[in-house]
Amino acid sequence: MKTSVVLLFTILLFSGCGDEPKKNPPQKSESDKIKNWARPGVQGQMSGAYFVYKNPLSSADTLISVYSPQAMMTQIHESYTTEDGLAGMREKKEIVVHSDETLVLKQGGLHVMLMNLKKDLSENDSVEVALEFTKAGTVKLKLPVKNNK
Ligand SMILES: [Cu+2]
């Protein structure tokens, strides 16, 4: 009887540690982790990708297209609210980023829409997104999939 109580206690102790991180990830600032990410999604459905991009050039540049090998179609979207307070989103054909300006894609604002996902996107997966700028050319990003509610 005594043995089984000890055993049960041990199991509880270990299950309580289930969320303990197994490895120490490279030190990144908390804000960096949250700003660059993609939403989980199901095959055939949508996901959104969010990131921060600072134009390193001394002149303005224009984001003209986005591509992800993990989606059948990828678009730049902007969220908006109608006069009736309804939320919608529409495609944005291009975004001008001035010199030293930081482009912010976030939930409820500009975002990359991954449409018709080829595979499920789950937490701990990553999403590859290629941005096409008129001057900087192709900028590739790898974004972690996070359940960021
Ligand atoms: Cu969208």
Backbone and ligand atoms as CSV (ligand in chain L), in Angstrom:
chain,resi,resn,atom,element,x,y,z
A,1,MET,N,N,0.834,-1.204,0.000
A,1,MET,CA,C,0.000,0.000,0.000
A,1,MET,C,C,0.863,1.247,0.000
A,2,LYS,N,N,1.874,1.191,0.846
A,2,LYS,CA,C,2.768,2.333,0.951
A,2,LYS,C,C,3.487,2.576,-0.392
A,3,THR,N,N,3.876,1.498,-1.039
A,3,THR,CA,C,4.599,1.574,-2.314
A,3,THR,C,C,3.733,2.263,-3.374
A,4,SER,N,N,2.456,1.891,-3.433
A,4,SER,CA,C,1.594,2.443,-4.484
A,4,SER,C,C,1.372,3.940,-4.282
A,5,VAL,N,N,1.345,4.376,-3.051
A,5,VAL,CA,C,1.183,5.816,-2.800
A,5,VAL,C,C,2.411,6.579,-3.294
A,6,VAL,N,N,3.557,6.018,-3.011
A,6,VAL,CA,C,4.804,6.655,-3.462
A,6,VAL,C,C,4.841,6.705,-4.990
A,7,LEU,N,N,4.420,5.603,-5.619
A,7,LEU,CA,C,4.422,5.517,-7.071
A,7,LEU,C,C,3.501,6.581,-7.670
A,8,LEU,N,N,2.307,6.703,-7.113
A,8,LEU,CA,C,1.341,7.673,-7.604
A,8,LEU,C,C,1.902,9.079,-7.480
A,9,PHE,N,N,2.541,9.336,-6.358
A,9,PHE,CA,C,3.132,10.652,-6.134
A,9,PHE,C,C,4.205,10.943,-7.190
A,10,THR,N,N,4.980,9.925,-7.492
A,10,THR,CA,C,6.042,10.084,-8.489
A,10,THR,C,C,5.452,10.406,-9.855
A,11,ILE,N,N,4.369,9.709,-10.222
A,11,ILE,CA,C,3.733,9.948,-11.522
A,11,ILE,C,C,3.211,11.389,-11.592
A,12,LEU,N,N,2.569,11.835,-10.529
A,12,LEU,CA,C,2.027,13.197,-10.497
A,12,LEU,C,C,3.155,14.217,-10.647
A,13,LEU,N,N,4.233,13.935,-9.965
A,13,LEU,CA,C,5.376,14.848,-9.998
A,13,LEU,C,C,5.909,14.968,-11.425
A,14,PHE,N,N,5.997,13.826,-12.111
A,14,PHE,CA,C,6.555,13.851,-13.470
A,14,PHE,C,C,5.586,14.466,-14.463
A,15,SER,N,N,4.304,14.145,-14.318
A,15,SER,CA,C,3.351,14.699,-15.275
A,15,SER,C,C,3.260,16.221,-15.118
A,16,GLY,N,N,3.524,16.690,-13.917
A,16,GLY,CA,C,3.508,18.131,-13.693
A,16,GLY,C,C,4.637,18.843,-14.402
A,17,CYS,N,N,5.659,18.084,-14.762
A,17,CYS,CA,C,6.817,18.672,-15.429
A,17,CYS,C,C,6.729,18.534,-16.940
A,18,GLY,N,N,5.556,18.124,-17.427
A,18,GLY,CA,C,5.389,17.866,-18.857
A,18,GLY,C,C,5.736,19.037,-19.748
A,19,ASP,N,N,5.535,20.235,-19.272
A,19,ASP,CA,C,5.782,21.404,-20.111
A,19,ASP,C,C,7.202,21.944,-19.972
A,20,GLU,N,N,7.981,21.267,-19.191
A,20,GLU,CA,C,9.358,21.725,-18.984
A,20,GLU,C,C,10.109,21.740,-20.318
A,21,PRO,N,N,10.746,22.856,-20.664
A,21,PRO,CA,C,11.476,22.878,-21.948
A,21,PRO,C,C,12.618,21.885,-21.937
A,22,LYS,N,N,12.791,21.187,-23.038
A,22,LYS,CA,C,13.817,20.143,-23.101
A,22,LYS,C,C,15.167,20.727,-23.455
A,23,LYS,N,N,15.155,21.822,-24.176
A,23,LYS,CA,C,16.429,22.411,-24.569
A,23,LYS,C,C,16.370,23.918,-24.365
A,24,ASN,N,N,17.519,24.517,-24.310
A,24,ASN,CA,C,17.559,25.965,-24.188
A,24,ASN,C,C,17.671,26.582,-25.568
A,25,PRO,N,N,16.597,27.201,-26.060
A,25,PRO,CA,C,16.682,27.808,-27.384
A,25,PRO,C,C,17.625,29.004,-27.353
A,26,PRO,N,N,18.190,29.372,-28.508
A,26,PRO,CA,C,19.063,30.553,-28.530
A,26,PRO,C,C,18.312,31.776,-28.009
A,27,GLN,N,N,19.016,32.590,-27.266
A,27,GLN,CA,C,18.352,33.735,-26.643
A,27,GLN,C,C,17.823,34.716,-27.682
A,28,LYS,N,N,16.521,34.861,-27.675
A,28,LYS,CA,C,15.879,35.822,-28.569
A,28,LYS,C,C,14.986,36.669,-27.695
A,29,SER,N,N,14.816,37.905,-28.074
A,29,SER,CA,C,13.959,38.747,-27.253
A,29,SER,C,C,12.514,38.276,-27.394
A,30,GLU,N,N,11.738,38.470,-26.376
A,30,GLU,CA,C,10.351,38.023,-26.352
A,30,GLU,C,C,9.556,38.640,-27.506
A,31,SER,N,N,9.813,39.913,-27.771
A,31,SER,CA,C,9.057,40.589,-28.823
A,31,SER,C,C,9.393,40.015,-30.191
A,32,ASP,N,N,10.627,39.597,-30.375
A,32,ASP,CA,C,11.046,39.016,-31.636
A,32,ASP,C,C,10.292,37.726,-31.904
A,33,LYS,N,N,10.109,36.936,-30.860
A,33,LYS,CA,C,9.404,35.667,-31.001
A,33,LYS,C,C,7.960,35.895,-31.440
A,34,ILE,N,N,7.335,36.913,-30.904
A,34,ILE,CA,C,5.925,37.116,-31.177
A,34,ILE,C,C,5.707,37.809,-32.522
A,35,LYS,N,N,6.671,38.598,-32.947
A,35,LYS,CA,C,6.471,39.362,-34.174
A,35,LYS,C,C,6.645,38.542,-35.442
A,36,ASN,N,N,7.415,37.496,-35.379
A,36,ASN,CA,C,7.654,36.683,-36.561
A,36,ASN,C,C,7.076,35.291,-36.353
A,37,TRP,N,N,5.928,35.054,-36.945
A,37,TRP,CA,C,5.266,33.774,-36.701
A,37,TRP,C,C,4.175,33.540,-37.743
A,38,ALA,N,N,3.667,32.303,-37.771
A,38,ALA,CA,C,2.541,31.963,-38.633
A,38,ALA,C,C,1.529,31.177,-37.814
A,39,ARG,N,N,0.279,31.305,-38.209
A,39,ARG,CA,C,-0.802,30.619,-37.504
A,39,ARG,C,C,-0.883,29.150,-37.915
A,40,PRO,N,N,-1.261,28.278,-36.986
A,40,PRO,CA,C,-1.502,26.887,-37.372
A,40,PRO,C,C,-2.678,26.825,-38.359
A,41,GLY,N,N,-2.705,25.819,-39.191
A,41,GLY,CA,C,-3.804,25.691,-40.154
A,41,GLY,C,C,-3.941,24.256,-40.616
A,42,VAL,N,N,-5.075,23.988,-41.249
A,42,VAL,CA,C,-5.387,22.643,-41.711
A,42,VAL,C,C,-5.242,22.597,-43.238
A,43,GLN,N,N,-4.779,21.474,-43.740
A,43,GLN,CA,C,-4.622,21.291,-45.183
A,43,GLN,C,C,-5.885,21.718,-45.930
A,44,GLY,N,N,-5.723,22.493,-46.996
A,44,GLY,CA,C,-6.861,22.965,-47.778
A,44,GLY,C,C,-7.451,24.253,-47.248
A,45,GLN,N,N,-7.029,24.660,-46.057
A,45,GLN,CA,C,-7.547,25.903,-45.488
A,45,GLN,C,C,-6.452,26.970,-45.430
A,46,MET,N,N,-6.670,27.986,-44.601
A,46,MET,CA,C,-5.784,29.142,-44.637
A,46,MET,C,C,-4.914,29.272,-43.385
A,47,SER,N,N,-3.861,30.035,-43.562
A,47,SER,CA,C,-3.048,30.449,-42.422
A,47,SER,C,C,-2.577,31.866,-42.696
A,48,GLY,N,N,-2.184,32.548,-41.660
A,48,GLY,CA,C,-1.642,33.894,-41.815
A,48,GLY,C,C,-0.198,33.914,-41.339
A,49,ALA,N,N,0.622,34.697,-42.018
A,49,ALA,CA,C,2.026,34.839,-41.614
A,49,ALA,C,C,2.291,36.299,-41.270
A,50,TYR,N,N,3.040,36.495,-40.190
A,50,TYR,CA,C,3.257,37.837,-39.647
A,50,TYR,C,C,4.744,38.032,-39.359
A,51,PHE,N,N,5.250,39.185,-39.706
A,51,PHE,CA,C,6.675,39.435,-39.476
A,51,PHE,C,C,6.971,40.929,-39.563
A,52,VAL,N,N,8.208,41.225,-39.229
A,52,VAL,CA,C,8.688,42.603,-39.278
A,52,VAL,C,C,9.851,42.639,-40.258
A,53,TYR,N,N,9.830,43.599,-41.161
A,53,TYR,CA,C,10.915,43.725,-42.134
A,53,TYR,C,C,11.363,45.179,-42.207
A,54,LYS,N,N,12.643,45.384,-41.931
A,54,LYS,CA,C,13.179,46.745,-42.015
A,54,LYS,C,C,13.916,46.893,-43.343
A,55,ASN,N,N,13.549,47.913,-44.091
A,55,ASN,CA,C,14.207,48.176,-45.372
A,55,ASN,C,C,15.647,48.648,-45.122
A,56,PRO,N,N,16.642,47.848,-45.501
A,56,PRO,CA,C,18.029,48.213,-45.204
A,56,PRO,C,C,18.619,49.164,-46.244
A,57,LEU,N,N,17.885,49.449,-47.293
A,57,LEU,CA,C,18.417,50.264,-48.388
A,57,LEU,C,C,18.309,51.755,-48.074
A,58,SER,N,N,19.067,52.538,-48.831
A,58,SER,CA,C,19.027,53.987,-48.630
A,58,SER,C,C,17.949,54.630,-49.496
A,59,SER,N,N,17.136,53.808,-50.131
A,59,SER,CA,C,16.022,54.346,-50.909
A,59,SER,C,C,14.790,53.476,-50.676
A,60,ALA,N,N,13.655,53.980,-51.121
A,60,ALA,CA,C,12.406,53.242,-50.929
A,60,ALA,C,C,12.411,51.968,-51.772
A,61,ASP,N,N,11.739,50.959,-51.260
A,61,ASP,CA,C,11.627,49.688,-51.970
A,61,ASP,C,C,10.151,49.299,-51.985
A,62,THR,N,N,9.788,48.398,-52.874
A,62,THR,CA,C,8.377,47.996,-52.950
A,62,THR,C,C,8.248,46.483,-52.906
A,63,LEU,N,N,7.423,46.035,-51.983
A,63,LEU,CA,C,7.105,44.607,-51.911
A,63,LEU,C,C,6.041,44.336,-52.970
A,64,ILE,N,N,6.369,43.488,-53.943
A,64,ILE,CA,C,5.422,43.288,-55.049
A,64,ILE,C,C,4.779,41.910,-55.069
A,65,SER,N,N,5.390,40.936,-54.394
A,65,SER,CA,C,4.708,39.645,-54.327
A,65,SER,C,C,5.265,38.800,-53.196
A,66,VAL,N,N,4.486,37.818,-52.807
A,66,VAL,CA,C,4.905,36.882,-51.765
A,66,VAL,C,C,4.648,35.475,-52.264
A,67,TYR,N,N,5.463,34.556,-51.789
A,67,TYR,CA,C,5.321,33.176,-52.215
A,67,TYR,C,C,5.661,32.260,-51.052
A,68,SER,N,N,4.925,31.190,-50.907
A,68,SER,CA,C,5.285,30.143,-49.953
A,68,SER,C,C,5.108,28.792,-50.631
A,69,PRO,N,N,6.124,27.923,-50.531
A,69,PRO,CA,C,5.987,26.603,-51.143
A,69,PRO,C,C,4.950,25.741,-50.432
A,70,GLN,N,N,4.478,26.208,-49.272
A,70,GLN,CA,C,3.549,25.388,-48.483
A,70,GLN,C,C,2.080,25.688,-48.740
A,71,ALA,N,N,1.815,26.666,-49.624
A,71,ALA,CA,C,0.423,27.005,-49.921
A,71,ALA,C,C,0.204,27.044,-51.426
A,72,MET,N,N,-1.009,26.742,-51.869
A,72,MET,CA,C,-1.308,26.784,-53.296
A,72,MET,C,C,-1.304,28.229,-53.794
A,73,MET,N,N,-1.699,29.155,-52.902
A,73,MET,CA,C,-1.710,30.563,-53.280
A,73,MET,C,C,-1.321,31.409,-52.074
A,74,THR,N,N,-0.536,32.419,-52.321
A,74,THR,CA,C,-0.079,33.303,-51.246
A,74,THR,C,C,-0.327,34.743,-51.661
A,75,GLN,N,N,-0.937,35.519,-50.801
A,75,GLN,CA,C,-1.241,36.920,-51.114
A,75,GLN,C,C,-0.889,37.826,-49.946
A,76,ILE,N,N,-0.643,39.094,-50.272
A,76,ILE,CA,C,-0.521,40.111,-49.226
A,76,ILE,C,C,-1.933,40.626,-48.975
A,77,HIS,N,N,-2.336,40.652,-47.749
A,77,HIS,CA,C,-3.673,41.133,-47.396
A,77,HIS,C,C,-3.595,42.294,-46.425
A,78,GLU,N,N,-4.625,43.098,-46.447
A,78,GLU,CA,C,-4.780,44.072,-45.368
A,78,GLU,C,C,-6.166,43.916,-44.769
A,79,SER,N,N,-6.222,43.999,-43.448
A,79,SER,CA,C,-7.495,43.910,-42.747
A,79,SER,C,C,-8.106,45.297,-42.671
A,80,TYR,N,N,-9.418,45.357,-42.719
A,80,TYR,CA,C,-10.096,46.645,-42.580
A,80,TYR,C,C,-11.427,46.424,-41.894
A,81,THR,N,N,-12.022,47.510,-41.447
A,81,THR,CA,C,-13.329,47.435,-40.812
A,81,THR,C,C,-14.302,48.297,-41.616
A,82,THR,N,N,-15.465,47.750,-41.944
A,82,THR,CA,C,-16.459,48.499,-42.711
A,82,THR,C,C,-17.149,49.521,-41.806
A,83,GLU,N,N,-17.940,50.392,-42.434
A,83,GLU,CA,C,-18.686,51.388,-41.655
A,83,GLU,C,C,-19.626,50.719,-40.657
A,84,ASP,N,N,-20.079,49.520,-41.004
A,84,ASP,CA,C,-20.980,48.778,-40.110
A,84,ASP,C,C,-20.213,48.008,-39.035
A,85,GLY,N,N,-18.921,48.181,-39.011
A,85,GLY,CA,C,-18.130,47.515,-37.981
A,85,GLY,C,C,-17.780,46.081,-38.296
A,86,LEU,N,N,-17.977,45.687,-39.572
A,86,LEU,CA,C,-17.632,44.327,-39.944
A,86,LEU,C,C,-16.172,44.248,-40.370
A,87,ALA,N,N,-15.531,43.180,-39.969
A,87,ALA,CA,C,-14.115,43.010,-40.317
A,87,ALA,C,C,-13.993,42.294,-41.649
A,88,GLY,N,N,-13.116,42.791,-42.476
A,88,GLY,CA,C,-12.873,42.133,-43.752
A,88,GLY,C,C,-11.405,42.220,-44.084
A,89,MET,N,N,-11.027,41.580,-45.191
A,89,MET,CA,C,-9.661,41.770,-45.663
A,89,MET,C,C,-9.635,41.751,-47.170
A,90,ARG,N,N,-8.664,42.440,-47.722
A,90,ARG,CA,C,-8.563,42.534,-49.171
A,90,ARG,C,C,-7.100,42.419,-49.582
A,91,GLU,N,N,-6.934,42.043,-50.848
A,91,GLU,CA,C,-5.573,41.869,-51.343
A,91,GLU,C,C,-4.907,43.226,-51.517
A,92,LYS,N,N,-3.631,43.252,-51.190
A,92,LYS,CA,C,-2.826,44.457,-51.361
A,92,LYS,C,C,-1.778,44.102,-52.418
A,93,LYS,N,N,-1.828,44.800,-53.543
A,93,LYS,CA,C,-0.962,44.416,-54.663
A,93,LYS,C,C,0.509,44.733,-54.393
A,94,GLU,N,N,0.757,45.844,-53.717
A,94,GLU,CA,C,2.144,46.189,-53.411
A,94,GLU,C,C,2.209,47.074,-52.176
A,95,ILE,N,N,3.352,47.043,-51.528
A,95,ILE,CA,C,3.561,47.869,-50.341
A,95,ILE,C,C,4.890,48.600,-50.499
A,96,VAL,N,N,4.847,49.916,-50.423
A,96,VAL,CA,C,6.069,50.709,-50.505
A,96,VAL,C,C,6.676,50.807,-49.099
A,97,VAL,N,N,7.954,50.503,-48.988
A,97,VAL,CA,C,8.660,50.611,-47.707
A,97,VAL,C,C,9.778,51.639,-47.890
A,98,HIS,N,N,9.683,52.734,-47.182
A,98,HIS,CA,C,10.676,53.791,-47.321
A,98,HIS,C,C,12.004,53.381,-46.695
A,99,SER,N,N,13.050,54.130,-47.031
A,99,SER,CA,C,14.362,53.845,-46.484
A,99,SER,C,C,14.300,53.847,-44.959
A,100,ASP,N,N,14.869,52.832,-44.346
A,100,ASP,CA,C,14.899,52.693,-42.882
A,100,ASP,C,C,13.534,52.464,-42.246
A,101,GLU,N,N,12.514,52.389,-43.077
A,101,GLU,CA,C,11.185,52.144,-42.518
A,101,GLU,C,C,11.046,50.660,-42.174
A,102,THR,N,N,10.284,50.387,-41.135
A,102,THR,CA,C,10.036,49.006,-40.746
A,102,THR,C,C,8.607,48.634,-41.104
A,103,LEU,N,N,8.496,47.639,-41.946
A,103,LEU,CA,C,7.193,47.130,-42.360
A,103,LEU,C,C,6.731,46.115,-41.315
A,104,VAL,N,N,5.536,46.319,-40.794
A,104,VAL,CA,C,5.033,45.425,-39.752
A,104,VAL,C,C,3.794,44.696,-40.255
A,105,LEU,N,N,3.881,43.399,-40.311
A,105,LEU,CA,C,2.719,42.579,-40.648
A,105,LEU,C,C,2.261,41.913,-39.365
A,106,LYS,N,N,1.005,42.140,-39.021
A,106,LYS,CA,C,0.507,41.600,-37.753
A,106,LYS,C,C,-0.977,41.283,-37.853
A,107,GLN,N,N,-1.452,40.532,-36.897
A,107,GLN,CA,C,-2.872,40.180,-36.871
A,107,GLN,C,C,-3.706,41.445,-36.798
A,108,GLY,N,N,-4.732,41.506,-37.641
A,108,GLY,CA,C,-5.591,42.680,-37.648
A,108,GLY,C,C,-5.058,43.794,-38.530
A,109,GLY,N,N,-3.915,43.580,-39.164
A,109,GLY,CA,C,-3.336,44.584,-40.053
A,109,GLY,C,C,-2.899,43.935,-41.347
A,110,LEU,N,N,-1.762,44.379,-41.849
A,110,LEU,CA,C,-1.205,43.722,-43.034
A,110,LEU,C,C,-0.765,42.323,-42.643
A,111,HIS,N,N,-0.966,41.387,-43.550
A,111,HIS,CA,C,-0.494,40.026,-43.279
A,111,HIS,C,C,-0.286,39.276,-44.590
A,112,VAL,N,N,0.440,38.192,-44.500
A,112,VAL,CA,C,0.565,37.310,-45.648
A,112,VAL,C,C,-0.449,36.196,-45.453
A,113,MET,N,N,-1.315,36.030,-46.458
A,113,MET,CA,C,-2.354,35.009,-46.379
A,113,MET,C,C,-1.884,33.792,-47.155
A,114,LEU,N,N,-1.779,32.696,-46.430
A,114,LEU,CA,C,-1.434,31.425,-47.071
A,114,LEU,C,C,-2.754,30.714,-47.347
A,115,MET,N,N,-3.082,30.546,-48.614
A,115,MET,CA,C,-4.387,29.991,-48.961
A,115,MET,C,C,-4.249,28.594,-49.533
A,116,ASN,N,N,-5.200,27.737,-49.182
A,116,ASN,CA,C,-5.205,26.359,-49.644
A,116,ASN,C,C,-3.877,25.672,-49.288
A,117,LEU,N,N,-3.673,25.492,-48.011
A,117,LEU,CA,C,-2.433,24.881,-47.509
A,117,LEU,C,C,-2.234,23.485,-48.088
A,118,LYS,N,N,-0.993,23.191,-48.472
A,118,LYS,CA,C,-0.709,21.866,-49.025
A,118,LYS,C,C,-0.686,20.793,-47.943
A,119,LYS,N,N,-0.280,21.197,-46.738
A,119,LYS,CA,C,-0.245,20.264,-45.599
A,119,LYS,C,C,-0.695,21.009,-44.350
A,120,ASP,N,N,-1.043,20.268,-43.328
A,120,ASP,CA,C,-1.367,20.885,-42.047
A,120,ASP,C,C,-0.160,21.676,-41.533
A,121,LEU,N,N,-0.437,22.779,-40.887
A,121,LEU,CA,C,0.610,23.525,-40.196
A,121,LEU,C,C,0.325,23.433,-38.705
A,122,SER,N,N,1.228,22.800,-37.990
A,122,SER,CA,C,1.045,22.641,-36.550
A,122,SER,C,C,2.133,23.384,-35.809
A,123,GLU,N,N,1.858,23.595,-34.542
A,123,GLU,CA,C,2.846,24.256,-33.707
A,123,GLU,C,C,4.168,23.495,-33.803
A,124,ASN,N,N,5.256,24.235,-33.819
A,124,ASN,CA,C,6.626,23.710,-33.976
A,124,ASN,C,C,7.004,23.426,-35.427
A,125,ASP,N,N,6.042,23.519,-36.360
A,125,ASP,CA,C,6.423,23.500,-37.773
A,125,ASP,C,C,6.958,24.886,-38.106
A,126,SER,N,N,7.468,25.041,-39.310
A,126,SER,CA,C,7.838,26.386,-39.727
A,126,SER,C,C,7.325,26.631,-41.143
A,127,VAL,N,N,7.169,27.894,-41.455
A,127,VAL,CA,C,6.645,28.291,-42.756
A,127,VAL,C,C,7.718,29.089,-43.484
A,128,GLU,N,N,7.960,28.729,-44.717
A,128,GLU,CA,C,8.899,29.490,-45.532
A,128,GLU,C,C,8.126,30.460,-46.408
A,129,VAL,N,N,8.555,31.713,-46.342
A,129,VAL,CA,C,7.910,32.741,-47.144
A,129,VAL,C,C,9.000,33.484,-47.906
A,130,ALA,N,N,8.800,33.664,-49.200
A,130,ALA,CA,C,9.740,34.446,-50.005
A,130,ALA,C,C,9.057,35.753,-50.395
A,131,LEU,N,N,9.698,36.852,-50.050
A,131,LEU,CA,C,9.173,38.170,-50.379
A,131,LEU,C,C,9.921,38.681,-51.601
A,132,GLU,N,N,9.202,39.276,-52.518
A,132,GLU,CA,C,9.844,39.797,-53.721
A,132,GLU,C,C,9.769,41.320,-53.700
A,133,PHE,N,N,10.937,41.954,-53.602
A,133,PHE,CA,C,11.005,43.415,-53.618
A,133,PHE,C,C,11.574,43.882,-54.963
A,134,THR,N,N,11.168,45.063,-55.400
A,134,THR,CA,C,11.685,45.554,-56.681
A,134,THR,C,C,13.186,45.802,-56.602
A,135,LYS,N,N,13.698,46.249,-55.454
A,135,LYS,CA,C,15.132,46.541,-55.359
A,135,LYS,C,C,15.916,45.460,-54.608
A,136,ALA,N,N,15.433,45.063,-53.459
A,136,ALA,CA,C,16.169,44.088,-52.644
A,136,ALA,C,C,16.092,42.685,-53.231
A,137,GLY,N,N,15.185,42.477,-54.176
A,137,GLY,CA,C,15.041,41.152,-54.768
A,137,GLY,C,C,14.287,40.221,-53.835
A,138,THR,N,N,14.708,38.964,-53.797
A,138,THR,CA,C,14.004,37.969,-52.995
A,138,THR,C,C,14.546,37.942,-51.571
A,139,VAL,N,N,13.654,38.054,-50.615
A,139,VAL,CA,C,14.026,37.963,-49.202
A,139,VAL,C,C,13.286,36.761,-48.631
A,140,LYS,N,N,14.060,35.778,-48.151
A,140,LYS,CA,C,13.423,34.563,-47.635
A,140,LYS,C,C,13.322,34.603,-46.127
A,141,LEU,N,N,12.189,34.205,-45.632
A,141,LEU,CA,C,11.958,34.158,-44.191
A,141,LEU,C,C,11.504,32.764,-43.801
A,142,LYS,N,N,11.873,32.378,-42.589
A,142,LYS,CA,C,11.387,31.120,-42.032
A,142,LYS,C,C,10.691,31.460,-40.726
A,143,LEU,N,N,9.407,31.221,-40.676
A,143,LEU,CA,C,8.614,31.650,-39.527
A,143,LEU,C,C,8.112,30.447,-38.737
A,144,PRO,N,N,8.260,30.488,-37.418
A,144,PRO,CA,C,7.741,29.374,-36.610
A,144,PRO,C,C,6.212,29.426,-36.524
A,145,VAL,N,N,5.603,28.260,-36.545
A,145,VAL,CA,C,4.144,28.187,-36.391
A,145,VAL,C,C,3.833,28.207,-34.902
A,146,LYS,N,N,2.994,29.148,-34.505
A,146,LYS,CA,C,2.678,29.322,-33.094
A,146,LYS,C,C,1.183,29.496,-32.901
A,147,ASN,N,N,0.736,29.031,-31.757
A,147,ASN,CA,C,-0.661,29.236,-31.396
A,147,ASN,C,C,-0.731,30.520,-30.594
A,148,ASN,N,N,-0.734,31.639,-31.279
A,148,ASN,CA,C,-0.575,32.953,-30.647
A,148,ASN,C,C,-1.926,33.651,-30.586
A,149,LYS,N,N,-2.691,33.397,-29.526
A,149,LYS,CA,C,-4.050,33.949,-29.519
A,149,LYS,C,C,-4.132,35.284,-28.819
L,1,CU,CU,CU,-6.081,37.624,-45.175
